[in-house]
Amino acid sequence: MSVRHALLALLSEGPKYGLQLRQEFEARTGEVWPLNVGQVYTTVQRLERDGLVVSDDTEEPGPQKCYRITEPGGDELRAWLATPPAADVPPRDELVIKVLVALRVPGVRVTAILQTHRRHVIETMSRYARLKEGAGPDAIGLLLVADAELFRLEAIVRWLDAADARLRQLAPAESADAPARERAAR
């Protein structure tokens, strides 16, 4: 996620102080992505350096400094909003890497690893479902984040199920090859 662009979006609503930016960022993202106030100030300083925001004339850095978006900052924000995220290269997914590595580790039952991860993902999905149930109708940020996470987690469960089915299909062939591999290893 681009903190840079999220801060530009917040500033597009009007001038804000650094602490206010952090609070509004967390509120808008359903309070599931905490943002360090130091990251806010570092980011707005870069935005100011790049001419995308300006601050008031106070010499005091920190919470007393008010930031405003510039016209180039608005252009940058609109361009970012209109540009789909890159989806051409698969992201490095730790779970996928873990499964691929486990395939080559002697004595490891990959299907057991898949089931362990599946249980964990289902438990996480249950927490998000409970979070949604407890959210009020005005918690739109939280509800949208929870929905996005539930869909993402559902895709992981589907992949785990597909990987498990694929490995179970291959298991009989691997078992038949096991005596030949053992003889070759001697």
Helices and strands as residue ranges (DSSP letters): H 3-11, E 16-17, H 18-28, H 37-49, E 53-55, E 66-69, H 71-82, H 94-102, H 110-134, H 140-185
